Amino acid sequence: MQTISQAIVTDHEEIFQYYSAYRKAHLDGDVDKATRFANQLRWEVARHSAGEEIVVYPWVSQAVGFLTC
């Protein structure tokens, strides 16, 4: 089982990989492949952001003394 910080790093690495694959497909002129990677990239960024907002941000706010409602 990963720690939260390890999961965040893993997610960031995957997002960078999808971006690199998108850029390569785009530069190669492979529109279908670029579209698939762009869609996957959007999904991963949205999923990752939601996870951070639900888990990480409240935890950090509490840890540094900023309580949110």
Helices and strands as residue ranges (DSSP letters): H 4-28, H 31-51, I 52-56, H 57-63
